Amino acid sequence: MGGNKKKPTQSNASKSQENKNTNKEDTKKSSTSKPQQKQKLSVLIEENQGMKTISSMKAITVQGVARTLGVKISVANNFIKNLENKNIIRNVGGFSGHKIYQKIK
């Protein structure tokens, strides 16, 4: 069932040796370069824009707010937590990070 393996010829063996040497040199060069520092970006949701979005939603979720405002989920989660602390919205259900909120009238 198993066939014979193809034995490398002399020209193939020398080519593979050359490729291995160049790959090692490339990895050494890339590892010695200095890592770039990440920029800290601050994205905030304006309260007016956020309130317009929330007032038009039936079920207020972190994922829904993030999708409609075009921000990351962590930013939307922080915005919703701030609104909850200000007693503008309240938690009405959900589980395990998928909470559903309702606007208090």
N, C-alpha and C positions, 0 to 999 in steps of 0.2 A: 504494500500500500504506500509506504513512504518511499519516495524516489531518492536518488543520490543527490547530495548537495553539490551545488556548482562550486568548483574549486576556483579560488581567485587566481588570476593570471598575474604575472610579474608587473605589468603596467597598471592594473587596477590596484594592486597592493601599494605601489609607490604613490599613486594619486590619493589614496585614503590617508596615508601617512602625512602628506602635505596638508590635506584639509584639516587633520587633527591639530597640527602645529599652528595653523592660522587661527583656528577657533580658540585655542588656548590663549593666544596673544590678544585676541579681541576681548575676551572675558576679563583679562587682567587690566586692560586699558579702561574698560567701562566700570570696573569695580573701584578703581583708584580715583575716579572723578568725584567731585564734591556733590553731595545730594542737595537738591534745590529745596529751599524753604517754602512751605506752603503758605499762601496768603490766607488770612482769616477774613472771610467775607461775612458781612452782617446783612441779613435780609429781614426786614420788618414789614409787617402788614399794617397799612394805615387803618385806623379804627373805622373811619367813614366807609371805606371800600369794603372792609370786612363785614360791617353791619349790613350793608346792602346785599352782600352775597348771602349772609346767614338768613336775612328776612325773606329771601326768595326761595329758600330750600325747605322741602318738606321734612326730611330727616337730616339733622345736622350731624355729620360724622367728620372725623379728622381727615379721612381719605377724600371725602367729598369736597371739603373746604380747600384742601391742597390742590385737588384737580381743577376746581373752578378758578382759583386765584393764581394757579401756575407757580406754586412754591413747593418746597420740600415738605414732607410729612412732619418733620421735627419742628419746622417753623409754624405750621398750622396747629400742631399740638400745643405749642407754647402759647399761641394766640387764644386758643379755646380755653386753656387753663386760666389765662388772665381774665377772660370774660366770665368764667365760672367763679373766680374769686371776687369779681365785682358784682356778682349776683345778676348778671344779664342773661345767662343761660344756665340750665341745670341738667344734670345727668338723669335720664329716664330709663335707661336700659343698656343692654349690651353686655359683653363679657370679654375678658382677656385682650384688652387693647382695642377692641372694636366697639367702643361705647357710642351710644346714641344720645344726643342732647336735644333739649327743647328750649325755645326762647321764652323767657318769663315776660308776661305782659304787664 
